[in-house]
Amino acid sequence: MPIFDSSFDSSILNSQQNAFTKSSRNVMEVLVVEEVEKQFQSLPAKTAKYIKASEVIAYALNRLPALYATSKRGWQRQWHRGKTEMYQKITTAVRQGIIAVQQDPLRANDLLIFPDEDAASAALQGLKVLLQREDISWENLTDVVKQTLINTSRGKITWRQPGRPDNQLFDWEKHQM
């Protein structure tokens, strides 16, 4: 017997999944990444060089419970639970992940690529080049673009197209109305 009747609209499920993905986070992912970074620092450089952190993270996360949060208060609760109740399990899962990944260094892997995330990173990198601002991040993007637009409207051009020499920029000072 099918789970959904024939009148079920799968776009509703997709919409709900997208909303959940945008409004929730798994605290365990952050805790595991922190622990992997911590344990990698104690590894010999030669060893760490041949271990893919993403594989260790995936290994550990697959052996630990998820700690999802949808609010700041929920995040704090899950964070506290992860840091206290789950600390030893996280440490052990990461240690086991490092060992497991080390034991199979020649395995071939086809990395998962998420086009939306790659596109967002590429767009942010493109803005860094265009606006000549290496400090641009998702957190300050709106402020940087706003300030650049204000500066441009006042004739202070602080950006240029990549590959275009400075002398080909439009000079607002010379062409004011």
N, CA, C and O atoms as a DFTB+ gen file, in Angstrom:
708 C
 N C O
     1  1       0.849      -1.181       0.000
     2  2       0.000       0.000       0.000
     3  2       0.892       1.241       0.000
     4  3       1.792       1.345       0.833
     5  1       0.664       2.169      -0.903
     6  2       1.515       3.366      -0.961
     7  2       1.326       4.245       0.282
     8  3       0.257       4.293       0.889
     9  1       2.398       4.922       0.620
    10  2       2.368       5.812       1.783
    11  2       1.479       7.021       1.518
    12  3       0.766       7.486       2.408
    13  1       1.527       7.521       0.292
    14  2       0.746       8.699      -0.064
    15  2      -0.304       8.307      -1.092
    16  3      -0.069       7.434      -1.928
    17  1      -1.442       8.943      -1.030
    18  2      -2.442       8.644      -2.035
    19  2      -2.077       9.333      -3.350
    20  3      -1.160      10.154      -3.392
    21  1      -2.780       9.004      -4.394
    22  2      -2.437       9.499      -5.722
    23  2      -2.592      11.010      -5.855
    24  3      -2.053      11.611      -6.784
    25  1      -3.319      11.619      -4.939
    26  2      -3.509      13.064      -5.035
    27  2      -2.402      13.832      -4.315
    28  3      -2.410      15.063      -4.301
    29  1      -1.445      13.108      -3.714
    30  2      -0.369      13.758      -2.968
    31  2       0.484      14.613      -3.893
    32  3       0.879      14.179      -4.975
    33  1       0.756      15.820      -3.454
    34  2       1.575      16.753      -4.229
    35  2       2.990      16.756      -3.658
    36  3       3.206      17.266      -2.559
    37  1       3.960      16.193      -4.386
    38  2       5.331      16.088      -3.890
    39  2       5.987      17.454      -3.731
    40  3       6.972      17.573      -3.002
    41  1       5.471      18.486      -4.389
    42  2       6.062      19.818      -4.238
    43  2       5.861      20.348      -2.816
    44  3       6.660      21.154      -2.340
    45  1       4.807      19.905      -2.140
    46  2       4.581      20.308      -0.748
    47  2       5.686      19.753       0.124
    48  3       6.240      20.459       0.967
    49  1       6.008      18.474      -0.083
    50  2       7.081      17.844       0.688
    51  2       8.421      18.524       0.416
    52  3       9.186      18.784       1.344
    53  1       8.703      18.808      -0.839
    54  2       9.948      19.492      -1.187
    55  2      10.013      20.873      -0.552
    56  3      11.068      21.288      -0.072
    57  1       8.904      21.578      -0.547
    58  2       8.850      22.906       0.063
    59  2       9.112      22.827       1.563
    60  3       9.858      23.635       2.116
    61  1       8.495      21.850       2.210
    62  2       8.701      21.671       3.658
    63  2      10.145      21.287       3.956
    64  3      10.728      21.755       4.934
    65  1      10.720      20.435       3.113
    66  2      12.116      20.026       3.300
    67  2      13.040      21.230       3.148
    68  3      13.966      21.399       3.941
    69  1      12.806      22.058       2.153
    70  2      13.623      23.254       1.954
    71  2      13.495      24.213       3.130
    72  3      14.491      24.786       3.573
    73  1      12.291      24.392       3.634
    74  2      12.077      25.276       4.778
    75  2      12.809      24.744       6.004
    76  3      13.425      25.513       6.741
    77  1      12.746      23.431       6.228
    78  2      13.431      22.828       7.371
    79  2      14.939      23.000       7.231
    80  3      15.619      23.357       8.194
    81  1      15.458      22.748       6.040
    82  2      16.896      22.867       5.801
    83  2      17.386      24.286       6.070
    84  3      18.489      24.476       6.581
    85  1      16.579      25.272       5.732
    86  2      16.986      26.665       5.922
    87  2      16.823      27.146       7.357
    88  3      17.476      28.106       7.765
    89  1      15.956      26.489       8.128
    90  2      15.667      26.995       9.476
    91  2      16.171      26.085      10.588
    92  3      15.795      26.265      11.747
    93  1      17.006      25.119      10.260
    94  2      17.510      24.224      11.297
    95  2      18.967      23.886      11.034
    96  3      19.447      23.966       9.904
    97  1      19.653      23.511      12.089
    98  2      21.062      23.104      11.987
    99  2      21.310      21.961      12.948
   100  3      20.693      21.863      14.009
   101  1      22.232      21.098      12.549
   102  2      22.643      19.984      13.397
   103  2      23.873      20.429      14.189
   104  3      24.960      20.569      13.628
   105  1      23.702      20.643      15.455
   106  2      24.785      21.089      16.336
   107  2      25.932      20.076      16.319
   108  3      27.099      20.447      16.443
   109  1      25.592      18.806      16.165
   110  2      26.613      17.758      16.173
   111  2      27.640      17.988      15.061
   112  3      28.818      17.682      15.246
   113  1      27.223      18.513      13.927
   114  2      28.165      18.773      12.836
   115  2      29.243      19.752      13.283
   116  3      30.423      19.544      13.001
   117  1      28.857      20.800      13.967
   118  2      29.808      21.803      14.435
   119  2      30.748      21.192      15.479
   120  3      31.959      21.407      15.438
   121  1      30.183      20.439      16.401
   122  2      30.992      19.823      17.455
   123  2      31.999      18.829      16.881
   124  3      33.140      18.767      17.337
   125  1      31.584      18.060      15.893
   126  2      32.484      17.077      15.274
   127  2      33.591      17.787      14.496
   128  3      34.752      17.387      14.576
   129  1      33.250      18.823      13.753
   130  2      34.275      19.567      13.010
   131  2      35.313      20.133      13.977
   132  3      36.513      20.052      13.714
   133  1      34.859      20.703      15.088
   134  2      35.787      21.229      16.097
   135  2      36.707      20.134      16.624
   136  3      37.910      20.346      16.776
   137  1      36.139      18.968      16.900
   138  2      36.937      17.869      17.441
   139  2      37.929      17.339      16.405
   140  3      39.059      16.992      16.748
   141  1      37.513      17.277      15.150
   142  2      38.431      16.835      14.090
   143  2      39.601      17.806      13.993
   144  3      40.752      17.379      13.904
   145  1      39.320      19.108      14.010
   146  2      40.398      20.108      13.968
   147  2      41.345      19.930      15.154
   148  3      42.565      19.996      15.001
   149  1      40.778      19.707      16.324
   150  2      41.575      19.536      17.541
   151  2      42.472      18.303      17.429
   152  3      43.666      18.368      17.724
   153  1      41.898      17.192      17.005
   154  2      42.683      15.964      16.912
   155  2      43.701      16.006      15.770
   156  3      44.771      15.406      15.877
   157  1      43.382      16.705      14.687
   158  2      44.344      16.837      13.588
   159  2      45.581      17.607      14.041
   160  3      46.687      17.330      13.578
   161  1      45.404      18.565      14.937
   162  2      46.550      19.347      15.424
   163  2      47.539      18.476      16.185
   164  3      48.728      18.791      16.232
   165  1      47.068      17.392      16.777
   166  2      47.973      16.538      17.544
   167  2      48.587      15.421      16.693
   168  3      49.424      14.662      17.181
   169  1      48.177      15.316      15.425
   170  2      48.744      14.303      14.536
   171  2      50.067      14.789      13.947
   172  3      50.265      15.991      13.773
   173  1      50.960      13.870      13.644
   174  2      52.163      14.281      12.914
   175  2      51.749      14.877      11.562
   176  3      50.791      14.416      10.942
   177  1      52.466      15.886      11.119
   178  2      52.107      16.583       9.876
   179  2      52.013      15.624       8.692
   180  3      51.118      15.756       7.858
   181  1      52.929      14.664       8.613
   182  2      52.911      13.699       7.504
   183  2      51.630      12.884       7.494
   184  3      51.065      12.615       6.434
   185  1      51.179      12.496       8.664
   186  2      49.962      11.691       8.772
   187  2      48.739      12.525       8.409
   188  3      47.903      12.095       7.615
   189  1      48.636      13.701       8.982
   190  2      47.479      14.568       8.744
   191  2      47.330      14.910       7.261
   192  3      46.218      15.080       6.762
   193  1      48.449      15.006       6.577
   194  2      48.452      15.374       5.156
   195  2      47.690      14.360       4.301
   196  3      47.111      14.717       3.275
   197  1      47.693      13.099       4.727
   198  2      47.071      12.049       3.936
   199  2      45.686      11.645       4.414
   200  3      45.113      10.680       3.908
   201  1      45.146      12.368       5.378
   202  2      43.814      12.055       5.884
   203  2      42.869      13.180       5.484
   204  3      43.139      14.355       5.729
   205  1      41.774      12.802       4.875
   206  2      40.785      13.800       4.461
   207  2      39.842      14.069       5.626
   208  3      39.129      13.179       6.088
   209  1      39.853      15.301       6.086
   210  2      39.006      15.681       7.222
   211  2      37.534      15.396       6.932
   212  3      36.803      14.957       7.820
   213  1      37.096      15.638       5.707
   214  2      35.680      15.424       5.379
   215  2      35.276      13.964       5.573
   216  3      34.142      13.684       5.964
   217  1      36.190      13.033       5.305
   218  2      35.879      11.619       5.500
   219  2      35.802      11.274       6.984
   220  3      34.954      10.486       7.401
   221  1      36.682      11.862       7.771
   222  2      36.654      11.626       9.218
   223  2      35.360      12.201       9.797
   224  3      34.714      11.567      10.632
   225  1      34.988      13.390       9.356
   226  2      33.756      14.034       9.835
   227  2      32.545      13.161       9.493
   228  3      31.697      12.911      10.350
   229  1      32.463      12.698       8.243
   230  2      31.334      11.855       7.837
   231  2      31.306      10.561       8.640
   232  3      30.241      10.124       9.076
   233  1      32.469       9.946       8.838
   234  2      32.552       8.714       9.615
   235  2      31.995       8.940      11.022
   236  3      31.147       8.180      11.490
   237  1      32.472       9.979      11.686
   238  2      32.038      10.258      13.059
   239  2      30.550      10.585      13.116
   240  3      29.836      10.066      13.974
   241  1      30.079      11.434      12.219
   242  2      28.663      11.820      12.238
   243  2      27.743      10.624      12.020
   244  3      26.638      10.582      12.560
   245  1      28.189       9.663      11.239
   246  2      27.374       8.472      10.998
   247  2      27.287       7.565      12.223
   248  3      26.495       6.622      12.242
   249  1      28.088       7.843      13.236
   250  2      28.080       7.029      14.450
   251  2      27.564       7.782      15.667
   252  3      27.560       7.259      16.782
   253  1      27.134       8.999      15.443
   254  2      26.657       9.846      16.546
   255  2      25.215      10.283      16.290
   256  3      24.780      10.349      15.140
   257  1      24.484      10.578      17.346
   258  2      23.108      11.062      17.143
   259  2      23.114      12.512      16.651
   260  3      24.004      13.295      16.982
   261  1      22.119      12.838      15.871
   262  2      21.967      14.220      15.419
   263  2      21.430      15.059      16.575
   264  3      20.658      14.569      17.400
   265  1      21.838      16.312      16.631
   266  2      21.346      17.252      17.649
   267  2      20.831      18.499      16.919
   268  3      21.492      19.538      16.903
   269  1      19.660      18.381      16.327
   270  2      19.108      19.486      15.550
   271  2      18.520      20.569      16.438
   272  3      17.987      20.296      17.513
   273  1      18.628      21.797      15.967
   274  2      18.039      22.947      16.653
   275  2      17.387      23.850      15.616
   276  3      17.861      23.979      14.487
   277  1      16.285      24.472      16.032
   278  2      15.582      25.396      15.141
   279  2      15.459      26.788      15.750
   280  3      14.842      27.672      15.156
   281  1      16.043      26.989      16.931
   282  2      15.999      28.300      17.582
   283  2      17.314      28.515      18.328
   284  3      18.088      27.576      18.515
   285  1      17.558      29.734      18.747
   286  2      18.771      30.035      19.511
   287  2      18.782      29.273      20.832
   288  3      19.809      28.738      21.250
   289  1      17.628      29.238      21.474
   290  2      17.533      28.516      22.748
   291  2      17.768      27.015      22.537
   292  3      18.456      26.367      23.326
   293  1      17.191      26.482      21.473
   294  2      17.403      25.075      21.141
   295  2      18.861      24.796      20.825
   296  3      19.403      23.757      21.202
   297  1      19.495      25.743      20.121
   298  2      20.915      25.600      19.796
   299  2      21.737      25.527      21.092
   300  3      22.610      24.672      21.237
   301  1      21.444      26.430      22.023
   302  2      22.186      26.447      23.283
   303  2      22.015      25.143      24.053
   304  3      22.976      24.601      24.599
   305  1      20.791      24.652      24.089
   306  2      20.522      23.388      24.793
   307  2      21.272      22.228      24.146
   308  3      21.917      21.435      24.832
   309  1      21.181      22.139      22.826
   310  2      21.848      21.041      22.123
   311  2      23.365      21.170      22.227
   312  3      24.072      20.170      22.351
   313  1      23.856      22.395      22.175
   314  2      25.295      22.646      22.315
   315  2      25.780      22.154      23.683
   316  3      26.793      21.462      23.785
   317  1      25.039      22.524      24.724
   318  2      25.398      22.110      26.081
   319  2      25.355      20.582      26.195
   320  3      26.260      19.971      26.763
   321  1      24.306      19.978      25.656
   322  2      24.178      18.517      25.694
   323  2      25.353      17.861      24.970
   324  3      25.931      16.892      25.462
   325  1      25.702      18.395      23.801
   326  2      26.816      17.840      23.039
   327  2      28.139      17.972      23.761
   328  3      28.951      17.047      23.760
   329  1      28.358      19.133      24.385
   330  2      29.618      19.391      25.085
   331  2      29.745      18.598      26.379
   332  3      30.857      18.275      26.799
   333  1      28.625      18.281      27.012
   334  2      28.693      17.571      28.294
   335  2      28.423      16.074      28.113
   336  3      29.321      15.251      28.293
   337  1      27.194      15.730      27.760
   338  2      26.803      14.326      27.662
   339  2      27.498      13.577      26.520
   340  3      27.820      12.397      26.658
   341  1      27.724      14.252      25.411
   342  2      28.209      13.573      24.210
   343  2      29.709      13.739      23.967
   344  3      30.239      13.175      23.010
   345  1      30.397      14.499      24.814
   346  2      31.801      14.832      24.570
   347  2      32.667      13.586      24.340
   348  3      33.425      13.523      23.372
   349  1      32.551      12.609      25.224
   350  2      33.391      11.409      25.115
   351  2      33.059      10.616      23.859
   352  3      33.959      10.085      23.208
   353  1      31.786      10.530      23.514
   354  2      31.378       9.800      22.311
   355  2      31.897      10.497      21.055
   356  3      32.316       9.840      20.103
   357  1      31.865      11.833      21.059
   358  2      32.376      12.592      19.915
   359  2      33.871      12.349      19.753
   360  3      34.347      12.066      18.653
   361  1      34.606      12.459      20.850
   362  2      36.054      12.250      20.828
   363  2      36.393      10.855      20.297
   364  3      37.284      10.701      19.462
   365  1      35.684       9.856      20.781
   366  2      35.934       8.473      20.374
   367  2      35.582       8.263      18.900
   368  3      36.341       7.630      18.168
   369  1      34.447       8.786      18.466
   370  2      34.020       8.617      17.070
   371  2      35.021       9.267      16.119
   372  3      35.322       8.708      15.065
   373  1      35.534      10.427      16.477
   374  2      36.521      11.104      15.636
   375  2      37.825      10.299      15.609
   376  3      38.415      10.103      14.547
   377  1      38.268       9.836      16.774
   378  2      39.493       9.020      16.841
   379  2      39.348       7.778      15.956
   380  3      40.256       7.441      15.197
   381  1      38.196       7.099      16.059
   382  2      37.951       5.922      15.239
   383  2      37.903       6.287      13.753
   384  3      38.358       5.520      12.904
   385  1      37.357       7.445      13.452
   386  2      37.303       7.906      12.065
   387  2      38.688       8.132      11.493
   388  3      38.955       7.774      10.346
   389  1      39.566       8.718      12.277
   390  2      40.941       8.946      11.825
   391  2      41.622       7.605      11.539
   392  3      42.312       7.458      10.531
   393  1      41.426       6.638      12.421
   394  2      42.022       5.311      12.233
   395  2      41.439       4.633      10.997
   396  3      42.180       4.069      10.192
   397  1      40.133       4.683      10.844
   398  2      39.472       4.027       9.710
   399  2      39.909       4.631       8.385
   400  3      40.163       3.905       7.424
   401  1      39.996       5.931       8.330
   402  2      40.390       6.598       7.089
   403  2      41.858       6.312       6.792
   404  3      42.236       6.162       5.630
   405  1      42.684       6.237       7.823
   406  2      44.103       5.933       7.650
   407  2      44.307       4.532       7.101
   408  3      45.225       4.307       6.312
   409  1      43.477       3.595       7.499
   410  2      43.661       2.204       7.098
   411  2      43.367       1.969       5.625
   412  3      43.762       0.942       5.072
   413  1      42.690       2.889       4.993
   414  2      42.318       2.713       3.593
   415  2      42.702       3.942       2.776
   416  3      41.833       4.572       2.173
   417  1      44.000       4.298       2.744
   418  2      44.402       5.549       2.087
   419  2      44.317       5.518       0.566
   420  3      44.316       6.578      -0.061
   421  1      44.246       4.333      -0.050
   422  2      44.264       4.265      -1.507
   423  2      42.880       4.157      -2.131
   424  3      42.755       4.059      -3.352
   425  1      41.852       4.174      -1.311
   426  2      40.522       4.025      -1.895
   427  2      40.213       5.237      -2.771
   428  3      40.575       6.373      -2.468
   429  1      39.542       4.942      -3.843
   430  2      39.164       6.009      -4.769
   431  2      37.872       6.628      -4.267
   432  3      36.973       5.922      -3.810
   433  1      37.784       7.920      -4.351
   434  2      36.496       8.511      -4.037
   435  2      36.140       9.597      -5.022
   436  3      36.946      10.423      -5.450
   437  1      34.870       9.525      -5.342
   438  2      34.271      10.559      -6.159
   439  2      33.564      11.481      -5.194
   440  3      32.553      11.115      -4.595
   441  1      34.101      12.681      -5.047
   442  2      33.553      13.617      -4.072
   443  2      32.145      14.046      -4.459
   444  3      31.821      14.219      -5.633
   445  1      31.332      14.208      -3.443
   446  2      30.007      14.783      -3.657
   447  2      30.174      16.275      -3.895
   448  3      30.916      16.948      -3.180
   449  1      29.492      16.775      -4.887
   450  2      29.555      18.206      -5.162
   451  2      28.127      18.733      -5.155
   452  3      27.248      18.202      -5.835
   453  1      27.918      19.769      -4.387
   454  2      26.599      20.379      -4.292
   455  2      26.625      21.687      -5.076
   456  3      27.173      22.684      -4.607
   457  1      26.033      21.684      -6.271
   458  2      26.130      22.851      -7.160
   459  2      25.687      24.163      -6.527
   460  3      26.306      25.198      -6.775
   461  1      24.628      24.149      -5.715
   462  2      24.154      25.402      -5.117
   463  2      25.222      26.010      -4.219
   464  3      25.448      27.219      -4.251
   465  1      25.880      25.173      -3.416
   466  2      26.911      25.670      -2.513
   467  2      28.127      26.143      -3.291
   468  3      28.729      27.158      -2.942
   469  1      28.498      25.409      -4.357
   470  2      29.622      25.822      -5.184
   471  2      29.312      27.145      -5.880
   472  3      30.176      28.016      -5.987
   473  1      28.086      27.288      -6.349
   474  2      27.695      28.513      -7.030
   475  2      27.755      29.706      -6.073
   476  3      28.196      30.791      -6.450
   477  1      27.308      29.497      -4.835
   478  2      27.345      30.572      -3.844
   479  2      28.789      30.966      -3.537
   480  3      29.105      32.152      -3.450
   481  1      29.658      29.980      -3.375
   482  2      31.066      30.273      -3.108
   483  2      31.706      30.993      -4.281
   484  3      32.481      31.931      -4.095
   485  1      31.379      30.553      -5.491
   486  2      31.930      31.195      -6.685
   487  2      31.440      32.638      -6.790
   488  3      32.206      33.530      -7.154
   489  1      30.171      32.866      -6.474
   490  2      29.628      34.224      -6.529
   491  2      30.317      35.126      -5.512
   492  3      30.657      36.267      -5.826
   493  1      30.524      34.628      -4.303
   494  2      31.200      35.412      -3.270
   495  2      32.639      35.720      -3.695
   496  3      33.119      36.839      -3.515
   497  1      33.318      34.725      -4.257
   498  2      34.690      34.935      -4.723
   499  2      34.710      35.972      -5.852
   500  3      35.599      36.822      -5.901
   501  1      33.735      35.900      -6.749
   502  2      33.640      36.870      -7.841
   503  2      33.462      38.291      -7.321
   504  3      34.054      39.227      -7.859
   505  1      32.654      38.460      -6.284
   506  2      32.467      39.782      -5.681
   507  2      33.747      40.272      -5.013
   508  3      34.043      41.467      -5.050
   509  1      34.501      39.377      -4.408
   510  2      35.779      39.770      -3.803
   511  2      36.708      40.355      -4.859
   512  3      37.372      41.365      -4.625
   513  1      36.747      39.711      -6.023
   514  2      37.611      40.183      -7.113
   515  2      37.074      41.497      -7.680
   516  3      37.820      42.465      -7.825
   517  1      35.787      41.527      -7.998
   518  2      35.180      42.717      -8.606
   519  2      35.295      43.940      -7.707
   520  3      35.657      45.024      -8.166
   521  1      34.987      43.767      -6.433
   522  2      34.998      44.907      -5.508
   523  2      36.364      45.120      -4.857
   524  3      36.542      46.049      -4.069
   525  1      37.321      44.264      -5.187
   526  2      38.677      44.362      -4.643
   527  2      38.653      44.394      -3.122
   528  3      39.288      45.238      -2.491
   529  1      37.912      43.462      -2.552
   530  2      37.755      43.384      -1.098
   531  2      37.880      41.926      -0.672
   532  3      36.914      41.169      -0.763
   533  1      39.043      41.536      -0.214
   534  2      39.263      40.168       0.245
   535  2      38.521      39.871       1.555
   536  3      38.363      38.709       1.931
   537  1      38.070      40.920       2.244
   538  2      37.411      40.727       3.533
   539  2      35.917      40.428       3.412
   540  3      35.237      40.287       4.428
   541  1      35.402      40.331       2.200
   542  2      33.971      40.081       2.033
   543  2      33.632      38.675       2.519
   544  3      34.307      37.699       2.191
   545  1      32.569      38.605       3.309
   546  2      32.043      37.333       3.783
   547  2      30.525      37.401       3.668
   548  3      29.973      38.456       3.355
   549  1      29.856      36.295       3.917
   550  2      28.399      36.310       3.867
   551  2      27.830      37.220       4.950
   552  3      26.752      37.791       4.782
   553  1      28.549      37.353       6.055
   554  2      28.064      38.176       7.161
   555  2      28.114      39.677       6.841
   556  3      27.247      40.429       7.287
   557  1      29.113      40.114       6.079
   558  2      29.242      41.555       5.821
   559  2      28.911      41.937       4.385
   560  3      29.084      43.096       4.007
   561  1      28.446      41.004       3.586
   562  2      28.204      41.249       2.166
   563  2      27.280      42.442       1.917
   564  3      27.595      43.312       1.104
   565  1      26.167      42.484       2.598
   566  2      25.205      43.570       2.387
   567  2      25.838      44.920       2.694
   568  3      25.669      45.869       1.928
   569  1      26.561      45.018       3.797
   570  2      27.190      46.287       4.173
   571  2      28.255      46.711       3.159
   572  3      28.341      47.888       2.807
   573  1      29.060      45.766       2.694
   574  2      30.120      46.092       1.734
   575  2      29.514      46.570       0.413
   576  3      29.958      47.572      -0.148
   577  1      28.500      45.856      -0.083
   578  2      27.867      46.251      -1.341
   579  2      27.186      47.616      -1.185
   580  3      27.284      48.465      -2.071
   581  1      26.509      47.821      -0.076
   582  2      25.845      49.096       0.191
   583  2      26.862      50.246       0.172
   584  3      26.637      51.270      -0.472
   585  1      27.977      50.065       0.883
   586  2      28.998      51.108       0.934
   587  2      29.618      51.342      -0.443
   588  3      29.902      52.482      -0.809
   589  1      29.825      50.278      -1.197
   590  2      30.380      50.410      -2.547
   591  2      29.432      51.192      -3.446
   592  3      29.874      52.037      -4.225
   593  1      28.144      50.922      -3.346
   594  2      27.157      51.650      -4.148
   595  2      27.096      53.123      -3.753
   596  3      26.999      54.000      -4.611
   597  1      27.152      53.388      -2.450
   598  2      27.158      54.772      -1.977
   599  2      28.398      55.497      -2.499
   600  3      28.306      56.608      -3.021
   601  1      29.558      54.854      -2.352
   602  2      30.803      55.453      -2.847
   603  2      30.734      55.714      -4.348
   604  3      31.163      56.768      -4.817
   605  1      30.196      54.754      -5.103
   606  2      30.089      54.895      -6.550
   607  2      29.164      56.055      -6.908
   608  3      29.465      56.828      -7.818
   609  1      28.050      56.182      -6.204
   610  2      27.120      57.283      -6.496
   611  2      27.742      58.639      -6.202
   612  3      27.322      59.652      -6.763
   613  1      28.738      58.664      -5.329
   614  2      29.442      59.905      -4.997
   615  2      30.670      60.121      -5.875
   616  3      31.427      61.073      -5.683
   617  1      30.856      59.218      -6.847
   618  2      31.976      59.375      -7.759
   619  2      33.250      58.687      -7.315
   620  3      34.265      58.759      -8.007
   621  1      33.215      58.034      -6.195
   622  2      34.405      57.342      -5.708
   623  2      34.315      55.870      -6.125
   624  3      33.693      55.048      -5.452
   625  1      34.958      55.568      -7.258
   626  2      34.928      54.207      -7.787
   627  2      36.050      53.421      -7.123
   628  3      37.228      53.732      -7.295
   629  1      35.676      52.416      -6.375
   630  2      36.673      51.616      -5.657
   631  2      36.759      50.208      -6.222
   632  3      37.429      49.352      -5.645
   633  1      36.099      49.957      -7.331
   634  2      36.073      48.624      -7.904
   635  2      36.340      48.718      -9.393
   636  3      36.243      49.793      -9.986
   637  1      36.674      47.605      -9.984
   638  2      36.847      47.558     -11.437
   639  2      36.644      46.132     -11.919
   640  3      36.774      45.168     -11.164
   641  1      36.324      46.031     -13.190
   642  2      36.144      44.718     -13.775
   643  2      37.493      44.029     -13.868
   644  3      38.480      44.663     -14.241
   645  1      37.560      42.735     -13.533
   646  2      38.820      42.014     -13.663
   647  2      39.310      42.054     -15.107
   648  3      38.521      41.883     -16.036
   649  1      40.588      42.276     -15.298
   650  2      41.182      42.307     -16.624
   651  2      41.084      43.642     -17.333
   652  3      41.635      43.806     -18.421
   653  1      40.394      44.596     -16.737
   654  2      40.260      45.907     -17.369
   655  2      41.234      46.866     -16.698
   656  3      41.204      47.025     -15.477
   657  1      42.103      47.508     -17.487
   658  2      43.063      48.445     -16.887
   659  2      42.360      49.636     -16.237
   660  3      41.238      49.987     -16.602
   661  1      43.043      50.251     -15.265
   662  2      42.486      51.406     -14.560
   663  2      42.101      52.539     -15.491
   664  3      41.120      53.240     -15.241
   665  1      42.858      52.728     -16.560
   666  2      42.589      53.876     -17.432
   667  2      41.337      53.697     -18.279
   668  3      40.941      54.634     -18.973
   669  1      40.701      52.531     -18.249
   670  2      39.463      52.324     -18.988
   671  2      38.230      52.459     -18.095
   672  3      37.116      52.173     -18.533
   673  1      38.419      52.888     -16.856
   674  2      37.293      53.092     -15.962
   675  2      36.578      54.388     -16.304
   676  3      37.202      55.357     -16.736
   677  1      35.296      54.400     -16.114
   678  2      34.522      55.603     -16.331
   679  2      34.804      56.572     -15.192
   680  3      34.712      56.191     -14.025
   681  1      35.137      57.785     -15.500
   682  2      35.466      58.791     -14.492
   683  2      34.255      59.683     -14.273
   684  3      33.943      60.537     -15.104
   685  1      33.577      59.482     -13.156
   686  2      32.378      60.247     -12.837
   687  2      32.687      61.722     -12.626
   688  3      31.847      62.573     -12.921
   689  1      33.848      62.035     -12.133
   690  2      34.231      63.422     -11.878
   691  2      34.258      64.233     -13.168
   692  3      33.869      65.401     -13.167
   693  1      34.708      63.638     -14.264
   694  2      34.817      64.327     -15.532
   695  2      33.477      64.425     -16.274
   696  3      33.326      65.247     -17.178
   697  1      32.529      63.606     -15.901
   698  2      31.267      63.535     -16.643
   699  2      30.050      63.823     -15.778
   700  3      29.002      63.201     -15.952
   701  1      30.178      64.740     -14.869
   702  2      29.033      65.070     -14.014
   703  2      28.044      65.925     -14.811
   704  3      28.429      66.695     -15.692
   705  1      26.782      65.770     -14.483
   706  2      25.743      66.546     -15.180
   707  2      25.519      67.859     -14.522
   708  3      24.682      68.641     -14.974
